[in-house]
Amino acid sequence: MRERLRGAVLAAAVTLATPALAEPVETATAVFAGGCFWCVEADFDKVPGVLSTVSGYTGGRTENPTYEKVTFGDTGHYEAVEIVYNPEVVTFETLVNHFFRTVDPTDAGGQFCDRGDSYRTAVFVATEEERAAAEAAKAEAGEILGEEIVTPILDAATFWKAEDYHQNYYQENPVRYRYYRWSCGRDQRIEALWGEAGKAS
């Protein structure tokens, strides 16, 4: 009897000491092209509810694109970032509004110092709900800026992960990243374009 009681006490102690398994988080994905994908990663990693960001290529005609082919070739791909987020914490609507305020959506030739088709802006959508949210954010951006917004809203396409050295570049190479971002004039242009509206995003 004493041994059975001791065993029951030990079993109860183990149960109490073992943490309950966390409920799996349902995630959603958004894909934005905003010029240099290093900067887009940095801008979205700080948003509450964003779980991860991955630099890559999308929207083009070729399979297994590489940085050299996308930047210097005719692949049709954009530099883009795949954002995995918790929709219970942050909505797609919030993310797409944040996106517009971290780019120059009036520039059809690239972004900041990076010129060429691969550096153009775009929002990639997978559902009609995402398309409606993106179109609303685009219209709002046009009203705030008083200029034509050239960022297209495109159907989601295959997303190809970029080379490992591009992933989390701003964290792995902070000094080089900060110099690149400053010398490219990204933040200066965003502040000049969006002013207080950009800071509030």
Secondary structure, 3 states (H helix, E strand, C coil): CHHHHHHHHHHHHHHHHCCCCCCCCCCEEEEEEECCHHHHHHHHHCCCCEEEEEEEEECCCCCCCCHHHHHHCCCCCEEEEEEEECCCCCCHHHHHHHHHCCCCCCCCCEECCEECHHHCEEEEECCHHHHHHHHHHHHHHHHHHCCCCCCCEEECCCEEECCHHHCCHHHHCHHHHHHHHHHHCHHHHHHHHHCHHHHCC
